């Protein structure tokens, strides 16, 4: 394909959608990680064991139950993208720093 054949508007739109999706995933990671941290602190104060990975996975499943996404697909996709892992790392790090 020649450079002059490219539709720059389509390319720009595609780039903007990619950036928006990346921003949304980053926001989801932070929200999930921070919520796991807060709940983990409550559990710790109550003397109850807490697993951030299970909590984050359950939140993804819960959120997908109200929408058109299949819960297994939602969890698998966010795991494949690394969203779950990064949220767990964030929550685990924050919980370790809090003790």
The first five atom37 places (N, CA, C, CB, O) and aatype in JSON, in Angstrom:
{
  "aatype": [20, 20, 20, 20, 20, 20, 20, 20, 20, 20, 20, 20, 20, 20, 20, 20, 20, 20, 20, 20, 20, 20, 20, 20, 20, 20, 20, 20, 20, 20, 20, 20, 20, 20, 20, 20, 20, 20, 20, 20, 20, 20, 20, 20, 20, 20, 20, 20, 20, 20, 20, 20, 20, 20, 20, 20, 20, 20, 20, 20, 20, 20, 20, 20, 20, 20, 20, 20, 20, 20, 20, 20, 20, 20, 20, 20, 20, 20, 20, 20, 20, 20, 20, 20, 20, 20, 20, 20, 20, 20, 20, 20, 20, 20, 20, 20, 20, 20, 20],
  "atom_mask": [
    [1, 1, 1, 1, 1],
    [1, 1, 1, 1, 1],
    [1, 1, 1, 1, 1],
    [1, 1, 1, 1, 1],
    [1, 1, 1, 1, 1],
    [1, 1, 1, 1, 1],
    [1, 1, 1, 1, 1],
    [1, 1, 1, 1, 1],
    [1, 1, 1, 1, 1],
    [1, 1, 1, 1, 1],
    [1, 1, 1, 1, 1],
    [1, 1, 1, 1, 1],
    [1, 1, 1, 1, 1],
    [1, 1, 1, 1, 1],
    [1, 1, 1, 1, 1],
    [1, 1, 1, 1, 1],
    [1, 1, 1, 1, 1],
    [1, 1, 1, 1, 1],
    [1, 1, 1, 1, 1],
    [1, 1, 1, 1, 1],
    [1, 1, 1, 1, 1],
    [1, 1, 1, 1, 1],
    [1, 1, 1, 1, 1],
    [1, 1, 1, 1, 1],
    [1, 1, 1, 1, 1],
    [1, 1, 1, 1, 1],
    [1, 1, 1, 1, 1],
    [1, 1, 1, 1, 1],
    [1, 1, 1, 1, 1],
    [1, 1, 1, 1, 1],
    [1, 1, 1, 1, 1],
    [1, 1, 1, 1, 1],
    [1, 1, 1, 1, 1],
    [1, 1, 1, 1, 1],
    [1, 1, 1, 1, 1],
    [1, 1, 1, 1, 1],
    [1, 1, 1, 1, 1],
    [1, 1, 1, 1, 1],
    [1, 1, 1, 1, 1],
    [1, 1, 1, 1, 1],
    [1, 1, 1, 1, 1],
    [1, 1, 1, 1, 1],
    [1, 1, 1, 1, 1],
    [1, 1, 1, 1, 1],
    [1, 1, 1, 1, 1],
    [1, 1, 1, 1, 1],
    [1, 1, 1, 1, 1],
    [1, 1, 1, 1, 1],
    [1, 1, 1, 1, 1],
    [1, 1, 1, 1, 1],
    [1, 1, 1, 1, 1],
    [1, 1, 1, 1, 1],
    [1, 1, 1, 1, 1],
    [1, 1, 1, 1, 1],
    [1, 1, 1, 1, 1],
    [1, 1, 1, 1, 1],
    [1, 1, 1, 1, 1],
    [1, 1, 1, 1, 1],
    [1, 1, 1, 1, 1],
    [1, 1, 1, 1, 1],
    [1, 1, 1, 1, 1],
    [1, 1, 1, 1, 1],
    [1, 1, 1, 1, 1],
    [1, 1, 1, 1, 1],
    [1, 1, 1, 1, 1],
    [1, 1, 1, 1, 1],
    [1, 1, 1, 1, 1],
    [1, 1, 1, 1, 1],
    [1, 1, 1, 1, 1],
    [1, 1, 1, 1, 1],
    [1, 1, 1, 1, 1],
    [1, 1, 1, 1, 1],
    [1, 1, 1, 1, 1],
    [1, 1, 1, 1, 1],
    [1, 1, 1, 1, 1],
    [1, 1, 1, 1, 1],
    [1, 1, 1, 1, 1],
    [1, 1, 1, 1, 1],
    [1, 1, 1, 1, 1],
    [1, 1, 1, 1, 1],
    [1, 1, 1, 1, 1],
    [1, 1, 1, 1, 1],
    [1, 1, 1, 1, 1],
    [1, 1, 1, 1, 1],
    [1, 1, 1, 1, 1],
    [1, 1, 1, 1, 1],
    [1, 1, 1, 1, 1],
    [1, 1, 1, 1, 1],
    [1, 1, 1, 1, 1],
    [1, 1, 1, 1, 1],
    [1, 1, 1, 1, 1],
    [1, 1, 1, 1, 1],
    [1, 1, 1, 1, 1],
    [1, 1, 1, 1, 1],
    [1, 1, 1, 1, 1],
    [1, 1, 1, 1, 1],
    [1, 1, 1, 1, 1],
    [1, 1, 1, 1, 1],
    [1, 1, 1, 1, 1]
  ],
  "atom_positions": [
    [[0.85, -1.18, 0.0], [0.0, 0.0, 0.0], [0.89, 1.24, 0.0], [-0.97, 0.0, 1.23], [1.84, 1.32, 0.78]],
    [[0.6, 2.16, -0.85], [1.34, 3.42, -0.93], [0.96, 4.32, 0.24], [1.06, 4.13, -2.27], [-0.16, 4.28, 0.76]],
    [[1.92, 5.11, 0.63], [1.68, 6.04, 1.74], [0.49, 6.94, 1.47], [2.91, 6.88, 2.0], [-0.29, 7.22, 2.37]],
    [[0.35, 7.41, 0.24], [-0.75, 8.32, -0.08], [-2.1, 7.6, -0.13], [-0.48, 9.01, -1.41], [-3.14, 8.26, -0.2]],
    [[-2.1, 6.26, -0.1], [-3.35, 5.51, -0.11], [-3.92, 5.33, 1.3], [-3.13, 4.16, -0.75], [-5.1, 4.99, 1.46]],
    [[-3.1, 5.55, 2.3], [-3.57, 5.38, 3.67], [-4.62, 6.43, 4.01], [-2.4, 5.46, 4.65], [-4.51, 7.59, 3.62]],
    [[-5.61, 6.01, 4.73], [-6.62, 6.95, 5.2], [-6.21, 7.39, 6.59], [-8.05, 6.31, 5.19], [-6.42, 6.67, 7.56]],
    [[-5.64, 8.56, 6.69], [-5.11, 9.03, 7.96], [-6.19, 9.26, 9.0], [-4.34, 10.3, 7.74], [-5.92, 9.14, 10.2]],
    [[-7.4, 9.58, 8.56], [-8.5, 9.74, 9.51], [-8.83, 8.41, 10.18], [-9.74, 10.31, 8.81], [-9.08, 8.36, 11.38]],
    [[-8.83, 7.33, 9.4], [-9.07, 6.0, 9.96], [-7.96, 5.6, 10.92], [-9.2, 4.95, 8.84], [-8.21, 5.03, 11.98]],
    [[-6.72, 5.9, 10.53], [-5.58, 5.58, 11.39], [-5.67, 6.36, 12.7], [-4.27, 5.9, 10.66], [-5.46, 5.79, 13.78]],
    [[-5.98, 7.63, 12.61], [-6.09, 8.47, 13.8], [-7.22, 7.97, 14.71], [-6.34, 9.94, 13.4], [-7.05, 7.9, 15.93]],
    [[-8.35, 7.62, 14.12], [-9.47, 7.1, 14.9], [-9.11, 5.8, 15.61], [-10.68, 6.88, 14.0], [-9.47, 5.59, 16.76]],
    [[-8.4, 4.95, 14.91], [-7.96, 3.68, 15.5], [-7.01, 3.93, 16.67], [-7.27, 2.8, 14.43], [-7.13, 3.29, 17.71]],
    [[-6.08, 4.84, 16.5], [-5.14, 5.18, 17.58], [-5.88, 5.76, 18.79], [-4.1, 6.18, 17.07], [-5.56, 5.42, 19.93]],
    [[-6.85, 6.62, 18.54], [-7.61, 7.22, 19.64], [-8.4, 6.16, 20.41], [-8.55, 8.29, 19.1], [-8.49, 6.22, 21.63]],
    [[-8.99, 5.2, 19.69], [-9.72, 4.11, 20.35], [-8.78, 3.25, 21.18], [-10.46, 3.24, 19.31], [-9.13, 2.81, 22.28]],
    [[-7.59, 3.0, 20.65], [-6.6, 2.19, 21.38], [-6.16, 2.9, 22.66], [-5.38, 1.9, 20.49], [-6.04, 2.26, 23.71]],
    [[-5.92, 4.19, 22.58], [-5.52, 4.95, 23.76], [-6.66, 4.98, 24.79], [-5.13, 6.4, 23.36], [-6.42, 4.83, 25.99]],
    [[-7.89, 5.15, 24.33], [-9.04, 5.17, 25.24], [-9.2, 3.82, 25.93], [-10.33, 5.54, 24.47], [-9.47, 3.77, 27.13]],
    [[-9.04, 2.74, 25.19], [-9.16, 1.4, 25.79], [-8.06, 1.18, 26.81], [-9.11, 0.31, 24.7], [-8.3, 0.62, 27.88]],
    [[-6.85, 1.6, 26.48], [-5.73, 1.45, 27.41], [-5.97, 2.25, 28.69], [-4.42, 1.9, 26.74], [-5.7, 1.77, 29.79]],
    [[-6.49, 3.45, 28.53], [-6.8, 4.3, 29.69], [-7.88, 3.65, 30.55], [-7.25, 5.7, 29.22], [-7.79, 3.67, 31.78]],
    [[-8.89, 3.08, 29.92], [-9.97, 2.42, 30.67], [-9.45, 1.22, 31.44], [-11.1, 1.99, 29.71], [-9.83, 1.0, 32.59]],
    [[-8.57, 0.43, 30.82], [-7.99, -0.73, 31.51], [-7.12, -0.3, 32.68], [-7.17, -1.58, 30.53], [-7.15, -0.92, 33.74]],
    [[-6.35, 0.77, 32.49], [-5.52, 1.27, 33.58], [-6.39, 1.75, 34.74], [-4.61, 2.42, 33.08], [-6.07, 1.5, 35.9]],
    [[-7.48, 2.43, 34.42], [-8.42, 2.87, 35.47], [-9.04, 1.7, 36.19], [-9.51, 3.74, 34.87], [-9.21, 1.74, 37.41]],
    [[-9.38, 0.66, 35.46], [-9.97, -0.55, 36.07], [-8.96, -1.23, 36.98], [-10.45, -1.53, 34.99], [-9.3, -1.67, 38.08]],
    [[-7.71, -1.32, 36.52], [-6.66, -1.93, 37.35], [-6.53, -1.19, 38.67], [-5.31, -1.93, 36.6], [-6.48, -1.81, 39.74]],
    [[-6.46, 0.13, 38.59], [-6.31, 0.93, 39.81], [-7.51, 0.75, 40.73], [-6.11, 2.41, 39.46], [-7.36, 0.54, 41.93]],
    [[-8.7, 0.83, 40.17], [-9.92, 0.71, 40.98], [-9.99, -0.66, 41.65], [-11.16, 0.93, 40.11], [-10.31, -0.75, 42.83]],
    [[-9.69, -1.71, 40.9], [-9.73, -3.06, 41.48], [-8.66, -3.24, 42.55], [-9.55, -4.12, 40.38], [-8.93, -3.79, 43.62]],
    [[-7.46, -2.77, 42.26], [-6.37, -2.9, 43.22], [-6.62, -2.11, 44.49], [-5.07, -2.44, 42.6], [-6.38, -2.6, 45.59]],
    [[-7.12, -0.89, 44.33], [-7.37, -0.07, 45.51], [-8.52, -0.63, 46.34], [-7.68, 1.37, 45.09], [-8.45, -0.64, 47.57]],
    [[-9.57, -1.1, 45.68], [-10.68, -1.7, 46.42], [-10.22, -2.95, 47.17], [-11.84, -2.06, 45.46], [-10.63, -3.17, 48.32]],
    [[-9.38, -3.76, 46.55], [-8.85, -4.95, 47.22], [-8.01, -4.55, 48.42], [-8.01, -5.79, 46.24], [-8.05, -5.21, 49.46]],
    [[-7.24, -3.47, 48.29], [-6.45, -2.97, 49.42], [-7.36, -2.56, 50.58], [-5.58, -1.78, 48.97], [-7.12, -2.95, 51.72]],
    [[-8.39, -1.78, 50.29], [-9.29, -1.31, 51.34], [-9.98, -2.48, 52.03], [-10.35, -0.34, 50.75], [-10.04, -2.54, 53.26]],
    [[-10.5, -3.42, 51.25], [-11.17, -4.58, 51.83], [-10.16, -5.44, 52.6], [-11.86, -5.42, 50.72], [-10.49, -5.96, 53.66]],
    [[-8.97, -5.58, 52.08], [-7.93, -6.33, 52.77], [-7.59, -5.74, 54.12], [-6.69, -6.39, 51.93], [-7.35, -6.47, 55.08]],
    [[-7.57, -4.42, 54.2], [-7.3, -3.75, 55.49], [-8.44, -4.02, 56.49], [-7.13, -2.21, 55.29], [-8.19, -4.27, 57.67]],
    [[-9.67, -3.97, 56.0], [-10.82, -4.27, 56.87], [-10.72, -5.7, 57.38], [-12.16, -4.04, 56.11], [-10.9, -5.96, 58.57]],
    [[-10.45, -6.63, 56.47], [-10.32, -8.03, 56.87], [-9.19, -8.2, 57.9], [-10.05, -8.92, 55.64], [-9.35, -8.92, 58.89]],
    [[-8.07, -7.54, 57.67], [-6.94, -7.65, 58.59], [-7.32, -7.14, 59.98], [-5.73, -6.86, 58.06], [-6.99, -7.77, 60.98]],
    [[-8.01, -6.02, 60.03], [-8.44, -5.47, 61.32], [-9.42, -6.39, 62.02], [-9.06, -4.1, 61.13], [-9.5, -6.41, 63.25]],
    [[-10.17, -7.16, 61.23], [-11.14, -8.1, 61.8], [-10.52, -9.47, 62.07], [-12.34, -8.25, 60.86], [-11.18, -10.37, 62.59]],
    [[-9.23, -9.62, 61.72], [-8.55, -10.89, 61.96], [-8.93, -11.98, 60.98], [-8.83, -11.35, 63.34], [-8.84, -13.17, 61.31]],
    [[-9.34, -11.6, 59.79], [-9.78, -12.56, 58.77], [-8.76, -12.56, 57.64], [-11.21, -12.2, 58.23], [-8.31, -11.51, 57.19]],
    [[-8.4, -13.76, 57.18], [-7.48, -13.87, 56.05], [-8.09, -13.3, 54.78], [-7.08, -15.33, 55.83], [-9.31, -13.3, 54.63]],
    [[-7.24, -12.83, 53.88], [-7.72, -12.18, 52.67], [-6.8, -12.52, 51.51], [-7.81, -10.65, 52.85], [-5.58, -12.51, 51.64]],
    [[-7.4, -12.84, 50.36], [-6.66, -13.13, 49.13], [-7.07, -12.13, 48.06], [-6.93, -14.59, 48.65], [-8.17, -12.21, 47.52]],
    [[-6.19, -11.16, 47.74], [-6.53, -10.15, 46.74], [-6.89, -10.74, 45.37], [-5.39, -9.19, 46.58], [-7.77, -10.21, 44.69]],
    [[-6.24, -11.81, 44.96], [-6.5, -12.39, 43.64], [-7.94, -12.89, 43.55], [-5.53, -13.54, 43.35], [-8.64, -12.63, 42.57]],
    [[-8.38, -13.6, 44.57], [-9.76, -14.11, 44.57], [-10.75, -12.96, 44.62], [-9.98, -15.05, 45.77], [-11.75, -12.97, 43.89]],
    [[-10.49, -11.97, 45.45], [-11.4, -10.83, 45.56], [-11.53, -10.11, 44.22], [-10.92, -9.86, 46.64], [-12.64, -9.81, 43.78]],
    [[-10.4, -9.81, 43.58], [-10.42, -9.09, 42.31], [-11.14, -9.9, 41.24], [-8.98, -8.77, 41.85], [-11.92, -9.35, 40.46]],
    [[-10.89, -11.2, 41.2], [-11.57, -12.06, 40.23], [-13.08, -12.06, 40.47], [-11.03, -13.49, 40.31], [-13.86, -12.01, 39.52]],
    [[-13.48, -12.12, 41.72], [-14.92, -12.11, 42.03], [-15.56, -10.78, 41.65], [-15.13, -12.37, 43.53], [-16.71, -10.76, 41.2]],
    [[-14.85, -9.68, 41.82], [-15.39, -8.37, 41.44], [-15.61, -8.29, 39.93], [-14.45, -7.23, 41.9], [-16.6, -7.73, 39.47]],
    [[-14.68, -8.85, 39.16], [-14.83, -8.87, 37.7], [-16.04, -9.7, 37.31], [-13.55, -9.43, 37.02], [-16.83, -9.29, 36.46]],
    [[-16.18, -10.85, 37.93], [-17.34, -11.71, 37.65], [-18.63, -11.0, 38.03], [-17.22, -13.06, 38.41], [-19.59, -11.0, 37.26]],
    [[-18.64, -10.39, 39.19], [-19.84, -9.68, 39.65], [-20.22, -8.57, 38.68], [-19.61, -9.09, 41.05], [-21.4, -8.41, 38.34]],
    [[-19.24, -7.8, 38.24], [-19.52, -6.69, 37.32], [-20.03, -7.19, 35.98], [-18.25, -5.84, 37.12], [-20.86, -6.54, 35.34]],
    [[-19.56, -8.33, 35.54], [-19.99, -8.84, 34.24], [-21.38, -9.47, 34.28], [-18.99, -9.86, 33.74], [-21.99, -9.66, 33.23]],
    [[-21.87, -9.79, 35.46], [-23.2, -10.39, 35.56], [-24.31, -9.41, 35.18], [-23.43, -10.89, 36.97], [-25.38, -9.82, 34.73]],
    [[-24.04, -8.12, 35.35], [-25.04, -7.09, 35.04], [-24.99, -6.6, 33.6], [-24.87, -5.92, 35.96], [-25.84, -5.82, 33.18]],
    [[-24.0, -7.06, 32.85], [-23.84, -6.58, 31.48], [-23.94, -7.69, 30.47], [-22.52, -5.86, 31.32], [-24.27, -8.83, 30.8]],
    [[-23.63, -7.36, 29.24], [-23.75, -8.35, 28.16], [-22.59, -9.35, 28.11], [-23.85, -7.65, 26.84], [-22.67, -10.36, 27.42]],
    [[-21.5, -9.07, 28.85], [-20.32, -9.93, 28.78], [-20.53, -11.21, 29.58], [-19.08, -9.18, 29.3], [-21.13, -11.2, 30.66]],
    [[-20.03, -12.3, 29.04], [-20.02, -13.57, 29.75], [-18.98, -13.48, 30.87], [-19.71, -14.77, 28.77], [-17.87, -13.03, 30.61]],
    [[-19.31, -13.89, 32.1], [-18.36, -13.77, 33.21], [-17.03, -14.48, 32.96], [-18.98, -14.32, 34.47], [-15.97, -13.95, 33.31]],
    [[-17.07, -15.65, 32.36], [-15.83, -16.38, 32.07], [-15.0, -15.62, 31.03], [-16.13, -17.82, 31.56], [-13.78, -15.5, 31.17]],
    [[-15.66, -15.12, 30.0], [-14.95, -14.34, 28.97], [-14.34, -13.07, 29.57], [-15.9, -13.98, 27.82], [-13.2, -12.72, 29.26]],
    [[-15.09, -12.4, 30.42], [-14.59, -11.17, 31.04], [-13.35, -11.46, 31.88], [-15.67, -10.52, 31.9], [-12.35, -10.76, 31.77]],
    [[-13.43, -12.48, 32.71], [-12.3, -12.82, 33.57], [-11.1, -13.28, 32.75], [-12.71, -13.9, 34.58], [-9.97, -12.89, 33.02]],
    [[-11.35, -14.11, 31.76], [-10.27, -14.6, 30.91], [-9.6, -13.47, 30.14], [-10.8, -15.65, 29.93], [-8.37, -13.4, 30.07]],
    [[-10.39, -12.58, 29.58], [-9.84, -11.46, 28.8], [-9.0, -10.55, 29.68], [-10.97, -10.65, 28.14], [-7.89, -10.18, 29.31]],
    [[-9.52, -10.18, 30.86], [-8.76, -9.29, 31.74], [-7.53, -9.98, 32.33], [-9.65, -8.79, 32.87], [-6.55, -9.31, 32.65]],
    [[-7.58, -11.29, 32.46], [-6.39, -12.04, 32.88], [-5.36, -12.04, 31.76], [-6.76, -13.5, 33.27], [-4.18, -11.8, 31.99]],
    [[-5.81, -12.31, 30.53], [-4.91, -12.33, 29.39], [-4.24, -10.98, 29.14], [-5.66, -12.76, 28.14], [-3.07, -10.93, 28.77]],
    [[-4.97, -9.9, 29.36], [-4.4, -8.55, 29.17], [-3.47, -8.14, 30.32], [-5.52, -7.53, 29.05], [-2.78, -7.13, 30.22]],
    [[-3.45, -8.92, 31.39], [-2.6, -8.59, 32.53], [-3.25, -7.69, 33.55], [-1.35, -7.95, 32.06], [-2.63, -7.31, 34.54]],
    [[-4.5, -7.34, 33.32], [-5.21, -6.44, 34.22], [-5.32, -7.03, 35.62], [-6.6, -6.13, 33.67], [-5.07, -6.34, 36.61]],
    [[-5.7, -8.3, 35.7], [-5.86, -8.95, 37.0], [-4.53, -8.99, 37.73], [-6.44, -10.38, 36.84], [-4.45, -8.64, 38.91]],
    [[-3.48, -9.4, 37.05], [-2.16, -9.52, 37.68], [-1.68, -8.18, 38.22], [-1.15, -10.07, 36.69], [-1.2, -8.1, 39.35]],
    [[-1.8, -7.14, 37.42], [-1.33, -5.82, 37.87], [-2.15, -5.3, 39.04], [-1.39, -4.82, 36.72], [-1.6, -4.68, 39.95]],
    [[-3.46, -5.55, 39.04], [-4.3, -5.12, 40.17], [-3.92, -5.89, 41.43], [-5.81, -5.34, 39.84], [-3.88, -5.31, 42.52]],
    [[-3.64, -7.18, 41.3], [-3.23, -7.99, 42.45], [-1.88, -7.51, 42.98], [-3.15, -9.49, 42.06], [-1.69, -7.4, 44.19]],
    [[-0.95, -7.23, 42.09], [0.37, -6.72, 42.51], [0.21, -5.41, 43.26], [1.3, -6.53, 41.3], [0.84, -5.2, 44.29]],
    [[-0.63, -4.53, 42.75], [-0.87, -3.25, 43.41], [-1.44, -3.45, 44.8], [-1.81, -2.39, 42.59], [-0.93, -2.88, 45.78]],
    [[-2.49, -4.25, 44.9], [-3.15, -4.49, 46.2], [-2.21, -5.16, 47.18], [-4.42, -5.35, 46.03], [-2.15, -4.77, 48.35]],
    [[-1.48, -6.16, 46.72], [-0.56, -6.87, 47.6], [0.54, -5.95, 48.11], [0.05, -8.05, 46.87], [0.9, -6.01, 49.28]],
    [[1.07, -5.11, 47.24], [2.09, -4.15, 47.64], [1.57, -3.14, 48.65], [2.62, -3.44, 46.44], [2.25, -2.84, 49.63]],
    [[0.39, -2.63, 48.41], [-0.19, -1.66, 49.33], [-0.49, -2.29, 50.68], [-1.47, -1.07, 48.74], [-0.28, -1.67, 51.73]],
    [[-0.97, -3.53, 50.66], [-1.26, -4.22, 51.93], [0.03, -4.5, 52.69], [-2.02, -5.54, 51.68], [0.06, -4.38, 53.91]],
    [[1.09, -4.86, 51.98], [2.38, -5.1, 52.64], [2.93, -3.82, 53.25], [3.4, -5.69, 51.65], [3.48, -3.84, 54.35]],
    [[2.77, -2.71, 52.54], [3.26, -1.42, 53.06], [2.44, -0.95, 54.26], [3.21, -0.35, 51.95], [2.94, -0.2, 55.1]],
    [[1.2, -1.38, 54.36], [0.31, -0.92, 55.44], [0.55, -1.65, 56.75], [-1.13, -1.08, 55.03], [0.08, -1.21, 57.79]],
    [[1.27, -2.76, 56.7], [1.47, -3.51, 57.95], [2.75, -3.18, 58.62], [1.42, -4.98, 57.69], [3.06, -3.73, 59.67]]
  ]
}
